[in-house]
Amino acid sequence: MSIQMERKQTRPINIDRLLRVQTKLDIIFNADLFRDQADVRSTMVLDLTTKMVVVAQTSPPILKSMINKDIEATFVNHDLVTSECTRWGWDSQILGINNEYILDVNNPELPPVQVVFLALPSKGALRSTNVRLDYRLVVKEVDKIVVKTNPSSQEVTLVNFSAGGAMISMPGAPQVQSGVKLHVNLTFPWPDKDSKTTIRSKAEVVRVDYKRGDKDTRLGLQFQEMDMDTNRTFTKIINHYMLAEQRQRNLQR
């Protein structure tokens, strides 16, 4: 039986089985994701054809000069039966850009959208990947980013965040366990110090860090069901903080 199970686990997974419209997709523009300059852009699948994957234009945008560039595309699949989350990916390529793509030719009232065309995996097969994809931004007190959760907890602070999730800290022993679902509001002083933007998303607790005697508990959250407009705004916010972080590094060199 163990041999049969091993063969089942190593069988290639076809993209048609897992990838769907509105799936959140990460586009990676370099192989070494552990460097500071890792370029990972989040988007969403808008359409699927027999020849390509159609995704929303990213922020910062993918340019014409990037057409034919090799990339890696990955996404997280949530198994509704086992509740397990697995990241899948494939080697892809930027095939083209269309700023007036029609999602539904049978519905002329829908406005055209900006899209990017990605190549399908060779022979349609996906591979499992454990690579950490999200550029994680460490939060400092000077950033003045406010986090609130529902169910609520007093004195919640934001430790770090990325396109895929966040880590928060709360006083005392754990009040929740892994697998718990909650709502998260992140409020940023963006686009400038006199303005505020709140990102709202459902999230699942995927990690609980606490040792007996600790003053605080840290919870790793994975964002879920974030709508397209919110995702685009969040991507712009992340890019803003990434650029600020990079400028700070350049000053320290």
Salt bridges, closest charged atoms under 4 A:
ASP26 OD2 - ARG87 NH1 3.06
ASP32 OD2 - ARG35 NE 2.85
ASP36 OD2 - ARG249 NE 3.69
ASP39 OD1 - ARG41 NE 3.02
GLU72 OE2 - ARG127 NH2 3.19
ASP91 OD1 - ARG127 NH2 3.12
ASP209 OD2 - ARG207 NE 2.88
GLU225 OE1 - LYS202 NZ 3.26
GLU245 OE1 - ARG249 NH2 2.72
